[in-house]
Amino acid sequence: MQSSSARKGSSAKADEERAIGYWKANIQLIGILLAIWAFVSFGLGYLLAGPLGGVNIGNVPFPFWMVQQGAIIVFVIEIFVYAVMMDGIDKKFDVHE
């Protein structure tokens, strides 16, 4: 028969492992979203400005539009994606409200 201190130690270890898994999932999601945002803002706006320069949105070249508007729009969309994805991660690790 396990003593109560042994059960508490086992429970504490499981809680710690769950917390580590939760933060790994959180950091992974943040990394993916930031990589997407960096590609959209820096990659499409600066690195690929030459090849994409002939594409226009209205009368504005696409790279200029991505730097001025597109990166902000993508960032706002990513905020909502992060909220939905984190809700799922919270439920998976049983830390939801």
Secondary structure, 3 states (H helix, E strand, C coil): CCCHHHHHHHHHHHHHHHHHHHHHHHHHHHHHHHHHHHHHHHHHHHHCHHHHCCCEECCEEHHHHHHHHHHHHHHHHHHHHHHHHHHHHHHHCCCCC
